Amino acid sequence: MFNFFSKKFFSIIEKFALFSLLSGFFAFNVNAYPIFARQYFSSPREVSGRIACSYCHLAQKPIELSLPQSVFPNTIFEAIIKVPYDKNLKQVSGQGTKVGLNIGAILILPEGFTLAPIDRIPASLRAKINNLSFLPYNNTNKSTFLVGPVSGDKYDQLVFPVLSPDYGNNTSFLKSSVYVGGNRGRGQIYPNGEKSNNNIFTSSVTGVITEIKPGVKNGFDVVIETKDGTSVIENIGAGASLSVKEGQQIFADQPLTTDPNVGGFGQSETEIMLQNPIRAKNLIVFTFFILLA
């Protein structure tokens, strides 16, 4: 499905692989869904707040984000993303078979925040990460990272090891926003605008179904005869469950199949404050003398 990468795109992949090695992270799977988003959306988040993933994953589902309210400079902490769903659900694969759901996430950190190098991550945190591979969104958005797709059966949560900015002259000790998006299951639209087979298929015309026959790639062809005698063929993707039959009168935009989608996308945001250690020490000293007074 992803055999369309250009030489330029392979060059980008090589740069990301180099970044991954320098950061100490494991090699990543280039067949991951985030590559689609990066190809077509230069920014992961619009001014309106909409995250790019929502253009392909149309159903809305909840996610949970957990991270500290404040951290000191040059400190490693966890950003935990939970993408809940019913583990008994099965989705339609690209080939039309029923398979388990994968999950994935995007984490948009404030400027200066990044992923912690592996040689600084404590063993307890490595265990929580559980061999996840992380990917930068692109060279422009250096504080945005992706993970997945990974098996939803294997991972109950996605743990990002985050490193706060080091103390410096340009360090901003203010509250900053953190944005996150998480999806479970396949999308309905590819970023190039094409529909996936994880969709409701509808009729483009009003008429009578004269024939239903096998189509390409394990799909169906529904032949509809309009009032003027024109035959229109609707191509139905693999794995679809038809909700119509031959001889049935149908109308434009009427569903021809049931909805196979069991997944969806959700996004959330919160704030994190970078604490000034000097101010914190002064506050402790001030409080100490107040207690002595």
C-alpha positions as CSV (number, residue, x, y, z in Angstrom):
1,M,0.0,0.0,0.0
2,F,2.9,2.3,0.6
3,N,5.0,1.5,-2.5
4,F,4.9,5.0,-3.9
5,F,7.7,6.7,-2.1
6,S,9.7,9.1,-4.3
7,K,13.5,9.4,-4.2
8,K,13.0,12.7,-2.3
9,F,10.9,11.0,0.3
10,F,13.5,8.2,0.8
11,S,16.0,11.0,1.4
12,I,13.8,12.4,4.2
13,I,13.4,8.9,5.7
14,E,17.2,8.5,5.8
15,K,17.5,11.8,7.7
16,F,14.9,10.6,10.2
17,A,16.7,7.3,10.6
18,L,19.9,9.2,11.3
19,F,18.1,11.3,13.9
20,S,16.7,8.1,15.5
21,L,20.2,6.6,15.7
22,L,21.8,9.7,17.1
23,S,19.0,9.9,19.7
24,G,19.6,6.3,20.7
25,F,16.2,5.1,19.7
26,F,15.4,1.9,17.8
27,A,14.7,1.7,14.1
28,F,11.2,2.5,13.1
29,N,8.7,0.9,10.8
30,V,8.4,3.0,7.6
31,N,5.0,1.4,6.9
32,A,3.5,3.4,9.7
33,Y,0.4,5.6,9.2
34,P,2.1,8.9,10.3
35,I,4.2,8.9,7.1
36,F,0.9,9.6,5.2
37,A,0.2,12.6,7.4
38,R,3.7,14.0,7.1
39,Q,3.6,13.8,3.3
40,Y,0.5,15.9,2.9
41,F,0.5,18.2,5.9
42,S,3.6,20.3,6.6
43,S,2.2,21.3,10.0
44,P,0.7,18.7,12.4
45,R,-1.8,21.2,13.8
46,E,-3.9,23.9,12.2
47,V,-4.4,27.4,13.7
48,S,-8.0,26.2,14.4
49,G,-6.5,23.5,16.6
50,R,-7.4,20.6,14.4
51,I,-4.7,17.9,14.2
52,A,-3.8,16.5,10.8
53,C,-4.8,12.9,11.7
54,S,-8.4,13.9,11.9
55,Y,-8.7,14.4,8.2
56,C,-8.3,10.6,7.6
57,H,-9.8,9.2,10.8
58,L,-13.2,10.7,10.7
59,A,-14.9,9.1,13.7
60,Q,-14.4,10.8,17.0
61,K,-13.2,8.8,20.0
62,P,-11.8,9.7,23.4
63,I,-8.2,9.7,24.5
64,E,-6.4,10.4,27.8
65,L,-3.2,12.4,28.3
66,S,-1.2,12.3,31.6
67,L,1.9,14.4,32.3
68,P,3.3,16.6,35.2
69,Q,1.9,20.1,35.7
70,S,5.4,21.4,36.1
71,V,9.0,20.3,35.6
72,F,12.5,21.7,36.2
73,P,14.9,22.3,33.3
74,N,16.9,19.3,31.9
75,T,14.5,16.8,33.5
76,I,13.1,13.6,32.1
77,F,9.4,12.9,32.6
78,E,6.7,10.7,31.2
79,A,3.9,11.8,28.8
80,I,1.4,8.9,28.9
81,I,-1.3,8.6,26.2
82,K,-4.2,6.2,26.5
83,V,-6.2,5.2,23.5
84,P,-9.1,3.1,24.9
85,Y,-11.3,0.8,22.9
86,D,-13.1,-2.6,23.2
87,K,-10.4,-5.2,22.6
88,N,-13.0,-7.6,21.3
89,L,-13.6,-5.4,18.2
90,K,-12.2,-6.4,14.8
91,Q,-11.6,-4.0,11.9
92,V,-11.6,-4.6,8.1
93,S,-8.1,-4.8,6.7
94,G,-7.0,-3.4,3.3
95,Q,-7.5,-7.0,1.9
96,G,-11.0,-7.3,3.4
97,T,-10.2,-9.7,6.3
98,K,-11.1,-9.1,9.9
99,V,-8.1,-8.1,12.0
100,G,-7.3,-6.5,15.4
101,L,-6.9,-2.8,15.8
102,N,-3.7,-0.9,15.9
103,I,-3.2,2.3,17.8
104,G,-1.0,5.4,17.3
105,A,-0.4,8.9,18.6
106,I,1.1,12.3,17.9
107,L,2.6,14.4,20.7
108,I,3.1,18.2,20.1
109,L,5.4,19.6,22.8
110,P,6.3,23.2,23.5
111,E,9.4,24.5,21.8
112,G,12.6,23.3,23.4
113,F,11.1,20.1,24.7
114,T,12.3,16.9,23.0
115,L,12.6,13.1,23.5
116,A,15.1,12.0,26.0
117,P,18.1,10.1,24.7
118,I,18.0,6.5,25.6
119,D,21.2,6.6,27.6
120,R,19.5,8.9,30.1
121,I,16.3,7.0,30.4
122,P,16.1,5.1,33.7
123,A,15.3,1.3,33.5
124,S,11.9,1.7,35.1
125,L,10.8,4.1,32.4
126,R,12.3,1.9,29.6
127,A,10.1,-0.9,30.8
128,K,7.0,1.3,30.5
129,I,8.1,2.4,27.0
130,N,8.2,-1.3,26.1
131,N,10.3,-1.0,22.9
132,L,8.1,1.7,21.2
133,S,9.8,3.5,18.4
134,F,9.4,7.3,18.0
135,L,9.5,9.4,14.9
136,P,9.9,13.2,14.5
137,Y,7.1,14.8,12.5
138,N,9.6,16.7,10.2
139,N,12.6,18.9,10.4
140,T,10.5,22.0,11.0
141,N,8.4,20.7,13.9
142,K,11.3,19.6,16.1
143,S,9.2,19.1,19.2
144,T,6.5,17.0,17.6
145,F,6.7,13.2,17.7
146,L,4.8,10.2,16.4
147,V,4.4,6.6,17.5
148,G,2.6,3.8,15.8
149,P,0.8,2.0,14.5
150,V,1.3,-0.7,17.1
151,S,-0.9,-3.5,18.3
152,G,-3.6,-2.3,20.6
153,D,-3.6,-5.8,22.1
154,K,0.0,-5.4,23.2
155,Y,-0.1,-1.7,24.3
156,D,-2.6,-0.4,26.7
157,Q,-0.8,3.0,26.8
158,L,1.8,4.9,24.8
159,V,4.6,6.3,27.0
160,F,6.8,9.1,25.6
161,P,10.1,9.8,27.5
162,V,10.3,13.6,27.4
163,L,13.3,15.9,28.2
164,S,12.6,19.4,29.3
165,P,14.8,22.3,28.0
166,D,18.1,22.9,29.8
167,Y,18.5,26.1,31.8
168,G,19.8,29.0,29.6
169,N,19.5,32.7,28.9
170,N,16.6,32.1,26.5
171,T,14.7,29.7,28.7
172,S,11.1,30.7,29.1
173,F,9.7,29.8,32.6
174,L,6.1,30.0,31.6
175,K,3.1,27.7,31.1
176,S,3.0,26.2,27.6
177,S,0.5,24.1,25.8
178,V,0.9,20.4,25.0
179,Y,-1.3,18.9,22.3
180,V,-1.9,15.2,21.7
181,G,-3.9,13.1,19.2
182,G,-4.5,9.4,19.3
183,N,-6.2,7.0,17.0
184,R,-7.4,3.4,17.0
185,G,-8.1,1.5,13.8
186,R,-7.7,2.4,10.1
187,G,-8.8,5.6,8.6
188,Q,-11.6,6.3,6.1
189,I,-9.7,8.7,3.8
190,Y,-6.2,8.5,2.5
191,P,-4.4,11.9,2.6
192,N,-4.5,12.0,-1.2
193,G,-8.4,12.1,-1.0
194,E,-9.1,8.5,-1.9
195,K,-11.5,6.5,0.2
196,S,-10.3,3.4,2.0
197,N,-12.4,0.3,2.2
198,N,-13.1,1.1,5.9
199,N,-16.1,3.1,4.8
200,I,-19.8,3.2,4.1
201,F,-20.2,3.0,0.3
202,T,-23.1,4.9,-1.1
203,S,-24.9,5.2,-4.5
204,S,-24.1,8.1,-6.7
205,V,-27.4,7.8,-8.6
206,T,-31.1,7.0,-8.2
207,G,-32.2,3.8,-10.0
208,V,-32.6,0.0,-9.7
209,I,-29.9,-2.5,-8.9
210,T,-29.7,-4.8,-11.9
211,E,-26.7,-6.8,-10.9
212,I,-24.2,-7.4,-8.1
213,K,-21.0,-9.2,-9.1
214,P,-17.5,-9.8,-7.9
215,G,-15.2,-6.8,-8.3
216,V,-11.5,-6.1,-8.2
217,K,-9.4,-7.0,-5.1
218,N,-12.2,-9.1,-3.5
219,G,-14.7,-6.3,-3.7
220,F,-18.1,-6.0,-5.4
221,D,-19.5,-4.2,-8.4
222,V,-23.1,-3.0,-8.0
223,V,-24.7,-2.2,-11.3
224,I,-27.5,0.4,-11.1
225,E,-29.8,1.3,-14.0
226,T,-31.0,4.9,-13.9
227,K,-34.4,6.2,-15.2
228,D,-32.9,7.0,-18.6
229,G,-31.5,3.5,-19.0
230,T,-27.9,4.3,-18.2
231,S,-26.0,1.7,-16.3
232,V,-23.7,3.0,-13.5
233,I,-21.3,0.7,-11.7
234,E,-20.5,1.4,-8.1
235,N,-17.2,-0.2,-6.9
236,I,-17.4,-1.6,-3.4
237,G,-14.2,-2.2,-1.4
238,A,-13.1,-5.6,-0.1
239,G,-14.6,-6.7,3.1
240,A,-17.8,-4.7,2.8
241,S,-21.1,-6.0,4.0
242,L,-23.8,-5.2,1.4
243,S,-27.1,-3.8,2.7
244,V,-28.9,-4.0,-0.7
245,K,-29.9,-6.7,-3.2
246,E,-30.6,-7.1,-6.9
247,G,-33.9,-5.6,-8.0
248,Q,-34.0,-3.1,-5.2
249,Q,-34.9,0.6,-5.9
250,I,-32.3,2.9,-4.4
251,F,-31.7,6.7,-4.3
252,A,-28.7,8.9,-4.7
253,D,-26.5,8.9,-1.5
254,Q,-28.3,5.8,-0.1
255,P,-25.9,3.4,1.6
256,L,-25.0,0.3,-0.2
257,T,-23.1,-1.3,2.7
258,T,-23.1,-1.2,6.4
259,D,-20.5,0.9,8.3
260,P,-17.4,-1.3,9.0
261,N,-15.5,1.3,11.0
262,V,-14.9,0.5,14.6
263,G,-12.1,2.9,15.3
264,G,-11.7,6.7,15.5
265,F,-9.5,9.6,16.4
266,G,-9.4,11.9,19.5
267,Q,-7.3,14.9,20.5
268,S,-6.7,16.7,23.7
269,E,-4.5,19.4,25.2
270,T,-3.1,20.5,28.5
271,E,-0.5,22.8,30.0
272,I,2.9,22.3,31.5
273,M,5.1,24.8,33.3
274,L,8.9,24.9,33.2
275,Q,9.9,25.8,36.8
276,N,12.8,28.2,37.5
277,P,15.0,26.3,40.0
278,I,16.4,29.6,41.4
279,R,12.9,30.9,42.2
280,A,11.9,27.5,43.7
281,K,15.0,27.6,46.0
282,N,14.2,31.2,47.0
283,L,10.6,30.3,47.8
284,I,11.8,27.4,50.0
285,V,14.2,29.8,51.9
286,F,11.5,32.4,52.2
287,T,9.0,29.8,53.5
288,F,11.6,28.5,56.0
289,F,12.1,32.0,57.5
290,I,8.4,32.6,57.7
291,L,8.0,29.4,59.7
292,L,10.8,30.5,62.0
293,A,9.3,33.9,62.6
